[in-house]
Amino acid sequence: MDRLGCRAPFFVVHDLGQLCSVEENRVEIGPRRELGLALSRMPSLREAVAEYQALVEELALGELAQAASTLRLGDDVVVAALGRILACVDAPARPRDVSSASVLLDASELREAEAELPRLFAASARTYEQDYLEALARARPRVLTVVDALDVGTLRLLSAFGSDGVRGGALAHVDLLAALSNPNVNDIVSFSLELLPAVLETRSTQATGTHAVDGYAGVGRRGTIDSMVLSELAWDEDELARRMIEAELFFFTREQARDQAARLHHVLIDASASMRGDREVFARGLAIALGKKLQLAGEEVWMRFFDSRLYDVHRSSGRRGLPVTHLLGFKGERGRNPAPVFGQLATEIALQRARDSRVPIVHVITHAALHVPKPLVQEVRRQARIFAVFILPSGGNLDLEWLDLLESYAVVDHATLRENGPRAEVAARIVDETARATAHL
């Protein structure tokens, strides 16, 4: 919370965090019994605490607390949600902490101090806590409005992806805040949740062996005992042991078929102004579903946005999860010029091919009017396979000169985007067909 610039007393963060992460029947709303006597000696603070308790009780009855407590949200998501809620409070300046105490890692050390809490509480000035509670009471309407505006579906989607959907560090909180603050995210989340059930059924399978069943191809220094050259047994015991320890024995080696080169998927999502509204919802929901489908199949996926430039790569593989928060909250504000995008893409793929044997596969999700000079597309096609999904405008058609360079492409018309059922069916079919087609490359 401090890194987000959100100043709040520890007990406020604790109480609201409990509402977002603990089941309702496991918490009791109210002050500690040991502090009742201390509060009774501070009338102004007691009134502020009573108003604060009423606010917490009202929040506990809301949809956010009822749903979030069952979703097992990660710490990063809870921090971002609290930052979004408490950002509307005009917090007073925090006093300088003159104590050298730090937060204890083992809470059991505080058990013996339980009886001393009233005395310790009354021994310090509580001006800051009282000022903050009064500011929170003034901001009560805004707090309730922000809590009602938080989309529970977004939390449910992040819960479905678990820690895979959230990157660590401060950038994770920035992406989460952008996702929770963007009003257009609700439709993207709803669409993604429609596609997830079928996608999550995907599982990676083990490949069969490629060793030849018979026939030797040569002699080498590595092998199993049954393939050892028989003349090695002519050495005496000491010499045979030495040759074995120093890896000087000769073995017959068998023929082996070369395994198929691994694939690297580049998913490019158009974030220009022409992709606003229903097109943005479809493109980002499709990207989330396609990325998760490929990741579950054991593929590595690089997600990128573009408008008049190609933005930074967000890698996703078995060890790195899909960057869901980035896909939900990203905003492109650099116009539309796909020519430099494909020029940069061709250069980066050429550099990647020079040091990586994996086959690059490019997936482009874009508007139907993606007019790129054909030589640029040819340069990308020379080094990678290209799949594309084109989203038509109302009354528009697809007329691009480089369609013959694509491995395959799909077209989504405007009428399909406006109906939830057909839209989800088309997206699911595109994901399945693309994953099936790329598996054989």
Secondary structure in CASP SS format (residue, H / E / C, confidence):
PFRMAT SS
TARGET T0000
AUTHOR 0000-0000-0000
METHOD secondary structure of the structure
MODEL  1
M C 1.00
D C 1.00
R C 1.00
L C 1.00
G C 1.00
C C 1.00
R C 1.00
A C 1.00
P C 1.00
F H 1.00
F H 1.00
V H 1.00
V H 1.00
H H 1.00
D H 1.00
L H 1.00
G H 1.00
Q H 1.00
L H 1.00
C H 1.00
S H 1.00
V C 1.00
E C 1.00
E H 1.00
N H 1.00
R H 1.00
V C 1.00
E C 1.00
I C 1.00
G C 1.00
P C 1.00
R C 1.00
R H 1.00
E H 1.00
L H 1.00
G H 1.00
L H 1.00
A H 1.00
L H 1.00
S H 1.00
R C 1.00
M C 1.00
P H 1.00
S H 1.00
L H 1.00
R H 1.00
E H 1.00
A H 1.00
V H 1.00
A H 1.00
E H 1.00
Y H 1.00
Q H 1.00
A H 1.00
L H 1.00
V H 1.00
E H 1.00
E H 1.00
L H 1.00
A H 1.00
L C 1.00
G C 1.00
E H 1.00
L H 1.00
A H 1.00
Q H 1.00
A H 1.00
A H 1.00
S C 1.00
T C 1.00
L C 1.00
R C 1.00
L C 1.00
G C 1.00
D H 1.00
D H 1.00
V H 1.00
V H 1.00
V H 1.00
A H 1.00
A H 1.00
L H 1.00
G H 1.00
R H 1.00
I H 1.00
L H 1.00
A C 1.00
C C 1.00
V C 1.00
D C 1.00
A C 1.00
P C 1.00
A C 1.00
R C 1.00
P C 1.00
R C 1.00
D C 1.00
V C 1.00
S C 1.00
S C 1.00
A C 1.00
S C 1.00
V C 1.00
L C 1.00
L C 1.00
D C 1.00
A H 1.00
S H 1.00
E H 1.00
L H 1.00
R H 1.00
E H 1.00
A H 1.00
E H 1.00
A H 1.00
E H 1.00
L H 1.00
P H 1.00
R H 1.00
L H 1.00
F H 1.00
A H 1.00
A H 1.00
S C 1.00
A C 1.00
R C 1.00
T H 1.00
Y H 1.00
E H 1.00
Q H 1.00
D H 1.00
Y H 1.00
L H 1.00
E H 1.00
A H 1.00
L H 1.00
A H 1.00
R H 1.00
A C 1.00
R H 1.00
P H 1.00
R H 1.00
V H 1.00
L H 1.00
T H 1.00
V H 1.00
V H 1.00
D H 1.00
A H 1.00
L C 1.00
D C 1.00
V H 1.00
G H 1.00
T H 1.00
L H 1.00
R H 1.00
L H 1.00
L H 1.00
S H 1.00
A H 1.00
F H 1.00
G H 1.00
S H 1.00
D H 1.00
G H 1.00
V C 1.00
R C 1.00
G C 1.00
G C 1.00
A H 1.00
L H 1.00
A H 1.00
H H 1.00
V H 1.00
D H 1.00
L H 1.00
L H 1.00
A H 1.00
A H 1.00
L H 1.00
S H 1.00
N C 1.00
P C 1.00
N C 1.00
V H 1.00
N H 1.00
D H 1.00
I H 1.00
V H 1.00
S H 1.00
F H 1.00
S H 1.00
L H 1.00
E H 1.00
L H 1.00
L H 1.00
P H 1.00
A H 1.00
V H 1.00
L C 1.00
E C 1.00
T C 1.00
R C 1.00
S C 1.00
T C 1.00
Q C 1.00
A C 1.00
T C 1.00
G C 1.00
T C 1.00
H E 1.00
A E 1.00
V E 1.00
D E 1.00
G E 1.00
Y E 1.00
A E 1.00
G E 1.00
V E 1.00
G E 1.00
R C 1.00
R C 1.00
G C 1.00
T C 1.00
I H 1.00
D H 1.00
S H 1.00
M E 1.00
V C 1.00
L H 1.00
S H 1.00
E H 1.00
L H 1.00
A H 1.00
W C 1.00
D C 1.00
E H 1.00
D H 1.00
E H 1.00
L H 1.00
A H 1.00
R H 1.00
R H 1.00
M H 1.00
I H 1.00
E C 1.00
A C 1.00
E C 1.00
L C 1.00
F C 1.00
F E 1.00
F E 1.00
T E 1.00
R E 1.00
E E 1.00
Q E 1.00
A C 1.00
R C 1.00
D C 1.00
Q C 1.00
A C 1.00
A C 1.00
R E 1.00
L E 1.00
H E 1.00
H E 1.00
V E 1.00
L E 1.00
I E 1.00
D E 1.00
A C 1.00
S C 1.00
A H 1.00
S H 1.00
M H 1.00
R C 1.00
G C 1.00
D H 1.00
R H 1.00
E H 1.00
V H 1.00
F H 1.00
A H 1.00
R H 1.00
G H 1.00
L H 1.00
A H 1.00
I H 1.00
A H 1.00
L H 1.00
G H 1.00
K H 1.00
K H 1.00
L H 1.00
Q H 1.00
L H 1.00
A C 1.00
G C 1.00
E C 1.00
E E 1.00
V E 1.00
W E 1.00
M E 1.00
R E 1.00
F E 1.00
F E 1.00
D C 1.00
S C 1.00
R C 1.00
L E 1.00
Y C 1.00
D C 1.00
V C 1.00
H E 1.00
R E 1.00
S E 1.00
S C 1.00
G C 1.00
R C 1.00
R C 1.00
G C 1.00
L C 1.00
P C 1.00
V H 1.00
T H 1.00
H H 1.00
L H 1.00
L H 1.00
G H 1.00
F C 1.00
K C 1.00
G C 1.00
E C 1.00
R C 1.00
G C 1.00
R C 1.00
N C 1.00
P H 1.00
A H 1.00
P H 1.00
V H 1.00
F H 1.00
G H 1.00
Q H 1.00
L H 1.00
A H 1.00
T H 1.00
E H 1.00
I H 1.00
A H 1.00
L H 1.00
Q H 1.00
R H 1.00
A H 1.00
R H 1.00
D C 1.00
S C 1.00
R C 1.00
V E 1.00
P E 1.00
I E 1.00
V E 1.00
H E 1.00
V E 1.00
I E 1.00
T E 1.00
H E 1.00
A C 1.00
A C 1.00
L C 1.00
H C 1.00
V C 1.00
P C 1.00
K H 1.00
P H 1.00
L H 1.00
V H 1.00
Q H 1.00
E H 1.00
V H 1.00
R H 1.00
R H 1.00
Q H 1.00
A C 1.00
R E 1.00
I E 1.00
F E 1.00
A E 1.00
V E 1.00
F E 1.00
I E 1.00
L C 1.00
P C 1.00
S C 1.00
G C 1.00
G C 1.00
N C 1.00
L C 1.00
D C 1.00
L C 1.00
E C 1.00
W C 1.00
L H 1.00
D H 1.00
L H 1.00
L C 1.00
E C 1.00
S E 1.00
Y E 1.00
A E 1.00
V E 1.00
V E 1.00
D C 1.00
H H 1.00
A H 1.00
T H 1.00
L H 1.00
R C 1.00
E C 1.00
N H 1.00
G H 1.00
P H 1.00
R H 1.00
A H 1.00
E H 1.00
V H 1.00
A H 1.00
A H 1.00
R H 1.00
I H 1.00
V H 1.00
D H 1.00
E H 1.00
T H 1.00
A H 1.00
R H 1.00
A H 1.00
T H 1.00
A C 1.00
H C 1.00
L C 1.00
END
